[in-house]
Amino acid sequence: MKAKRNCRCAEEHAGHMCELESEQDWETIRCVTDRPAVQCENCGARANGARYVCMPAEL
């Protein structure tokens, strides 16, 4: 998976948007995307904080 290869903090990858989506954890996704402040440079996912994406970039 491309996201894992480029993940800046692989040890926390299980909590990133790409993993949450693959697990279909929609409730958690709703909670961590209600006030997006960053966007993943890999997949474009937006989240409230850098800890939820592989390659965070500020919006």
Backbone as JSON, one array per atom type, in Angstrom:
{
  "sequence": "MKAKRNCRCAEEHAGHMCELESEQDWETIRCVTDRPAVQCENCGARANGARYVCMPAEL",
  "N": [[0.85, -1.18, 0.0], [0.65, 2.16, -0.89], [0.38, 4.34, 0.91], [1.39, 3.38, 3.36], [4.11, 3.06, 2.78], [4.93, 5.68, 2.47], [4.31, 6.88, 4.83], [4.74, 9.14, 7.44], [4.76, 8.58, 10.14], [4.78, 5.68, 10.81], [4.35, 3.91, 12.94], [2.01, 4.77, 14.07], [0.14, 4.31, 12.18], [-2.25, 2.82, 12.13], [-4.26, 4.49, 13.08], [-4.72, 6.31, 11.12], [-6.43, 8.06, 8.44], [-6.63, 6.52, 6.02], [-6.46, 3.88, 6.93], [-8.58, 3.81, 8.78], [-10.68, 4.15, 7.01], [-10.41, 1.84, 5.42], [-11.1, -0.04, 7.3], [-13.68, 0.61, 7.62], [-14.56, 2.34, 9.63], [-16.64, 4.35, 10.28], [-17.8, 6.03, 12.23], [-15.64, 6.96, 13.81], [-14.24, 8.27, 11.8], [-16.06, 10.33, 11.17], [-15.81, 11.8, 13.54], [-13.14, 12.7, 13.48], [-12.96, 14.33, 11.33], [-14.54, 16.56, 11.38], [-13.69, 19.19, 11.71], [-11.62, 20.0, 9.69], [-8.11, 20.5, 9.41], [-5.79, 19.73, 8.26], [-4.4, 18.11, 5.36], [-3.82, 15.05, 3.7], [-0.88, 14.44, 1.95], [-0.54, 12.21, 0.42], [-3.05, 10.89, -0.2], [-5.01, 12.83, -0.14], [-6.94, 12.99, 1.81], [-8.77, 14.74, 4.3], [-8.41, 15.96, 7.61], [-8.86, 16.58, 11.16], [-6.44, 16.84, 12.52], [-2.84, 16.37, 12.31], [-2.13, 13.85, 13.21], [-3.9, 12.04, 12.12], [-3.41, 11.48, 9.48], [-1.18, 10.27, 6.87], [0.83, 11.81, 5.53], [0.92, 14.78, 6.47], [-0.25, 18.03, 5.56], [-0.76, 21.44, 6.04], [-3.96, 23.01, 5.69]],
  "CA": [[0.0, 0.0, 0.0], [1.47, 3.37, -1.02], [0.32, 5.17, 2.1], [2.28, 2.86, 4.39], [5.49, 3.33, 2.38], [5.21, 7.1, 2.61], [3.78, 7.35, 6.09], [5.76, 9.78, 8.27], [4.79, 7.98, 11.48], [4.22, 4.35, 10.55], [3.92, 3.25, 14.17], [0.66, 5.23, 14.37], [-0.63, 4.2, 10.94], [-3.58, 2.24, 12.36], [-5.23, 5.54, 13.35], [-4.79, 7.25, 9.99], [-7.66, 8.03, 7.65], [-6.66, 5.42, 5.05], [-6.75, 2.65, 7.67], [-9.94, 3.93, 9.3], [-11.59, 3.92, 5.89], [-10.36, 0.43, 5.02], [-11.82, -0.76, 8.35], [-15.04, 1.14, 7.58], [-14.83, 2.91, 10.96], [-17.27, 5.61, 9.88], [-18.04, 6.89, 13.39], [-14.37, 7.62, 14.12], [-13.96, 9.18, 10.68], [-16.9, 11.52, 11.39], [-15.26, 12.57, 14.67], [-11.82, 13.28, 13.21], [-13.01, 15.14, 10.11], [-15.56, 17.6, 11.5], [-13.03, 20.5, 11.63], [-10.34, 19.69, 9.04], [-7.02, 21.48, 9.45], [-4.69, 19.18, 7.47], [-4.74, 17.25, 4.24], [-2.77, 14.09, 3.44], [-0.23, 14.63, 0.66], [-0.65, 10.96, -0.33], [-4.38, 10.53, -0.71], [-5.9, 13.98, -0.17], [-7.9, 12.96, 2.91], [-8.7, 15.88, 5.22], [-8.68, 15.57, 8.99], [-8.72, 17.64, 12.17], [-5.06, 16.98, 12.96], [-1.8, 15.63, 11.59], [-2.05, 12.46, 13.68], [-4.85, 11.21, 11.42], [-3.03, 11.26, 8.08], [0.19, 9.78, 6.68], [1.73, 12.89, 5.11], [0.11, 15.97, 6.72], [0.05, 19.37, 5.06], [-1.8, 22.35, 6.52], [-4.91, 23.53, 4.69]],
  "C": [[0.9, 1.24, 0.0], [1.5, 4.19, 0.25], [1.27, 4.68, 3.19], [3.73, 3.14, 4.05], [5.87, 4.77, 2.64], [4.74, 7.7, 3.93], [4.91, 7.91, 6.96], [5.83, 9.2, 9.68], [4.09, 6.62, 11.4], [3.73, 3.64, 11.8], [2.51, 3.66, 14.59], [-0.29, 5.06, 13.18], [-2.05, 3.67, 11.14], [-4.64, 3.3, 12.61], [-5.37, 6.55, 12.23], [-6.04, 7.02, 9.15], [-7.73, 6.84, 6.69], [-6.98, 4.09, 5.74], [-8.16, 2.67, 8.24], [-10.96, 3.65, 8.21], [-11.58, 2.45, 5.47], [-11.08, -0.46, 6.04], [-13.3, -0.36, 8.42], [-15.47, 1.65, 8.96], [-15.42, 4.31, 10.77], [-17.5, 6.55, 11.05], [-16.77, 7.64, 13.77], [-14.03, 8.63, 13.03], [-14.78, 10.46, 10.84], [-16.31, 12.41, 12.49], [-13.96, 13.28, 14.33], [-11.79, 14.11, 11.92], [-14.0, 16.3, 10.2], [-14.99, 19.02, 11.46], [-11.66, 20.33, 10.98], [-9.35, 20.85, 9.06], [-5.82, 21.03, 8.63], [-5.24, 18.33, 6.34], [-3.56, 16.32, 4.0], [-2.2, 14.33, 2.04], [-0.27, 13.37, -0.2], [-2.0, 10.81, -1.0], [-5.36, 11.7, -0.76], [-6.94, 14.0, 0.94], [-7.68, 14.17, 3.82], [-9.1, 15.42, 6.61], [-8.43, 16.74, 9.93], [-7.28, 17.86, 12.6], [-4.11, 16.07, 12.21], [-1.74, 14.16, 12.0], [-2.98, 11.51, 12.94], [-4.53, 10.97, 9.96], [-1.55, 10.89, 7.97], [1.19, 10.91, 6.39], [0.99, 14.23, 5.26], [0.67, 17.25, 6.09], [-1.09, 20.27, 5.53], [-2.69, 22.8, 5.38], [-4.76, 25.01, 4.55]]
}
